[in-house]
Amino acid sequence: PDLWGNSPQYSRFALSESMEAELSRACEFIDGFTVLVLNADRRDQLVSAVVEALQDQALPSLTVRRPELRSLVRRLLEHDLPDLPVLAEDELECHVSAIEPVEITAPPAGSNQEGTK
């Protein structure tokens, strides 16, 4: 698909599977909408981990494995990273999907440390 961030000029990054699983568990269906329900400290910790991982990248894009998380992750990050394209893995062009992703991780809930791998 011809989507913003879906070209070889972007550096591809991905959330870790554990971060995606945590975000999936935080999804709730409220008043007809799926929303992320995270406490403010944990939300800030997750956002900080992504911001730290991407801060020195010229044209990063973020890939999520679970398509249902794409718009939720975009909304989670848009205040701090307004120019970051967020794509679901199944939206990637085949020449883009061949790029090895750099996993973005956050410390477990309750931890005060941030990190990437």
Residue, then its C-alpha position, 0 to 999 in steps of 0.5 A: p500500500d502507498l502509505w506514509g512511511n512505507s518506503p525504503q527511505y525510512s528506517r524501520f523500527a518495531l515494538s518488542e513482542s512483550m511491549e505489544a502484548e502489554l498494549s494489547r492487554a491494556c485495550e478496552f472497548i468503551d462506548g463503542f471504541t477501543v482505547l488504551v487504558l494505562n496509568a500515566d506513569r506507565r504510559d510515560q515510560l512506554v512513550s519515553a522508551v520509543v522516543e529515546a530509541l528514535q531520537d537520533q534517527a532521520l526518518p524512522s517509521l514504527t511497525v506493529r505486528r498486531p494491526e489492531l494496535r496501529s491506530l492506538v500506538r499512533r495516538l499514544l505517540e503523536h504528541d511526542l513524535p508527530d511525524l512518526p509513521v506507524l504501520a501494521e506489519d501486513e501493510l508493509e511493501c515487500h521491499v520494506s518488510a525485508i529490513e531487519p527491525v530494531e526492537i523497542t522495549a520498555p522496562p516491565a511495569g513498576s520499573n523506573q528504568e527505560g531501555t531499548k534493545 
